[in-house]
Amino acid sequence: MDRAKEAIVASFNENKLKYSEVFKIIDKRWECQLHRPLHAAGHFLNLEFFYDNPEIEQCVEMINGLYDSIMRLVPTLDDKKDEIMEELTAYKQAHGLFGNPMAIRHRKTKAPTEWWACYGTSTITLQQFAIKVLSLTCSASGCERNCSTFEHVNSFQKRNKLTQSRQNDLVYVKYNRALVQRFNLRDKMDPIALKDIDDSNEWLIGKTPEDAQDEYLFEDDEGLTWGHVATATGVHEERFNLRSRGNTQGGST
């Protein structure tokens, strides 16, 4: 991100008036989505980056992100958190297995999770935390599922009369209902079987917007379906443009 900003500054000949608005947009997106404690923790625990850049330990944002992730992801038992803090010292100073010649040689050749599995056994609690963090991969699937659910809500007619806030509420209910169902069936469902695919993935199960109108919105709400929602909000009603109709029927107005 720093390199991207430097390129933008150079392209505007370092004229701050020209790139300040662009920076505001970048910073807004960076703060709300891209610069999170989990990213900082992953960077700190990625040995390839950590040992090549000693200044990481002096970065307040990096350390705060690491500590926030520890507070969030480690069980509520304080002794577990204290163990991680003690074991971090061995990681920072490359003591024990961390300083083993093979461990040093494999810092840039092994995947971070594999490296921690091989050389983090002397710091079990920190090892488990590092593997948990570094096993999380970047993915847009969550956003894609949310957009798919939003399209499901807003696809009965092109001129949907649902307000933005009402659509957001319906998407929230539908998406989280699917998450709850998937969690409750975590030990029973087969992710490869077509009949067990999440109903948010209608592009996989072949449902059309017309089929979705007969789907029940709430299982325990006396048969309320998406079709009922469409009827109540009037999405099927024809919209009239009085100005164009006047022009069509009787000449200019």
Summary of the structure (lengths in Angstrom):
residues: 253
radius of gyration: 26.6
end to end distance: 55.9
largest distance: 91.0
contacts: 595
relative contact order: 0.06
helix: 67%
strand: 1%
